[in-house]
Amino acid sequence: LSGLFSVEKDIETAHIGDQIKSNKKKQPFRKLRKSAVNEVLLGLAQGKVDRARPGLILLGSMLSAYYTDLNSIVPSFKEFVDATRQLHELDEAHLIKDENANASSFDKLKSFIVNTYQSNETTSRYTMEDEVQTIGSLNTTQSKALQRRVLSNEKMLKQSMTSICRGSALRRARMAWWYFKTEAKQAANVHATAVALRQALSIDADTAIAMKERRYAEDETKDNAAEIDLVKRILDLGKKNFSLSHNESSTESSPFLESSQAALNMAIDQVGRWDANAAQTILQAAGVEDAEVTIDETSRELRHVRKYAISLRESVGRCLEAVSALTSVWDSDNDARISKSRREFWAAMSTFFSGKVSKDLRNVRVLANAGVDTQDRGGWLGVKFEQESPLPQRRRCGEATKFYLKKRDSQAGILISRISKLLNEYERRLEGIECFVYMHIVGIQLEKHCSVVRAKSLSAWEKRTDISTAINVATKKKIPKLVEELRMKLDGLPQVSHTTVIKAKENHLASKTLKTDLHKLANRRLGRAQDVATERVIGIVSLWAKHEESVAMEEVKALGKAVQEVELSIEASDVDRNADDFSFISSVKKEEEVLNEPNQESSSTSKGIGVNRRRTLM
């Protein structure tokens, strides 16, 4: 679109024909610069490109961190089980046994995870013989120290595991909250760039009134009638040239009549829209064969307009290709369409945010006792899950998300179809600008043809006059042989009289007049095309800007409701538990510092936890 506007701006500011002295106030967008429009267009385009990327990057990083924490659970339990096995080989193993006489929910969760890990385990770091040999080498004091260390690690592992389980709901809510907030920020950015684009293309009231007061339709009707009259004059001139070249007084029964009528019908059907075929047909009907225009015969204006016409057609073609690509993305028959991908993505994310696990009730019970939210308090799974597992305080995050997805790029297909229609209507303007070129070519070729006919007629008449004079002289001097030779030369020359030369001259002068009239008509039409040069492309850009402005505002409102639902899905107990876990982690770090075994890992998910829900999610 920026390239299309640039070409139209070049056409608008071009000094061609009578437009050099024309009043540029008729051009409503004459003050718009190409650089300004290009800047706001690129801003909106970049906003659309970056619309989804930051949110997905942020969500991906948070999911990766969560996935890393979950992946560390099974190896941690494996190390703890290996240490417990070593202690059981000692004589003091009953101390550990007495400490763990009563199995808790944590033990069940531990057993569940370890069994899952062992079922997939194929290798081990150490053999049991190596472990027994190592343990047997320890004395009683070392064994007791090892027991205390294992018990301390068990306490820390239990608390850390409980912290991960109880903080899962808050952690998932934080991911959704940050994603929605980032999406809202990007949508607001698109809205701001759309408003800037629309304001950059706005015009004042006086200019808008001047646009309405233009009466181009009436001028176009007059020029259409003048164009048909010019074509008839060209065909009449061709008829005269045909009579001169064939020495026929009537052309009613000649093939000229058919070609003349065909040219007239084509001119009526394509009035104001001459193409190469129409120009060739008119020239052939006028008696011009093998019409070719060299660079030397064209003017600077004609070369410039031809260059503008080619550039304009290429720009419109690129815009149509882009619209075609967008249409294929939104096509309902395409499996890779973007709306389907979004629904599948959010179906997977809603299942994750809900905390739903496998349907095995034993597993659900173990996780629920450990503090994991398996009831979908946020309502991510919608009405169906609510009917299966009713919960009075369940929120409506799933419904808010679906509402946002409906607003996301809503009516984009309609926008694309409207832009495609406007670009296809550009063909009429392209034909109008190309008509300028072909009218000039017809005028140049017609005048050139009549000039050649006049020169040939004059040359032939002068030769016949010279030979006739020589025959008269040879006759007076009684040289019959010379007279016979001269008469043979005279018979080989075209039958041209003085009247023929005069008519050829008149036809040549008429062709010059026709050439001038054709050029004036083409210049008038091009002048009107210059006055409205940028209106079509600005109409397309304004349509896009208004659509993005409206849709982005609806997206921001829908995302605000989604953010509110996520905040309300968090309970005070979740915040309190998170704060307790943070305090425990701090105390563990102090103990580790005392033991000179500092842990370099830090938990980024519990930082900045407060009572306020929004501060907690942040």
Buried (B, 14 or more C-beta within 10 A) or exposed (E): BBBBBBBBBBBBBBEBBEBEEBEEEBBBBBEBEBEEBBBBBEBBBEBBEEBBEBBEEBBEEBBEBBEEBEEEBBEBBBEBBEBBBBBEBBEBBEBBEEEEEEEEBBEBBBBBBBEEBEEEEEEEEEEEEEBBEEBEEBEEEEBBEBBEEBBEBBEBBBBBBBBBBBBBBBBBBBBBBBBBBBBBEBBBBBBBBBBBBBEBBEBEEEBEEBBEEBEBEEBBEEBBEBBBEBBBBBBBBBBBBBBBBEEEEEBEEBEBEEBBEBBBEBBEEBBBBBBEEBBBBBBBBBBBEEBEBEEEBBEEBBEBBBEBBEBBBEBBEEBBEBBEEBBEBBEEEEEEBBBEEBEEEBEEBBBBBBBBBEEEEEBBEBBBBBBBBBBBBBBBBBEEBBEEEEEEEBBBBBBBBBBBBEBBBBEBBEBBBBBBEBBEEBEEBBBBBBBBBBBBBBBBBBBBBBBEBBEBBBBBBEBBEEBEEBBEEBEEEEBEEBBEBBBEEBEEEBEBEEEBBEBBBBBBEBBBEBBEBBBBBBBBBBBBBBBBBBBBBBEBBBBBBBBBBBBBBBBBBBBBBBBBBBBBBBBEEBBEBBBBBBEBBEEBBEEEEEEEEEEEEEBEBBEEBEEEBEEBBB
